[in-house]
């Protein structure tokens, strides 16, 4: 057997090269999908945070505008 490489690649090496190329392309697409999903999650979290902070601010304003609860002590009538 000769260790000499031929100028033309073998069908096995062509197939291996194609598999590697396809795997690399698929990996790049998968990474892009993950990054896009992460961006969507961060946007949604920011939107929800803004809604929560707005609701909490409105609740604080509403509580501040309510009269203070009276602190009178209730007495129970003794039953005899």
Helices and strands as residue ranges (DSSP letters): H 11-65
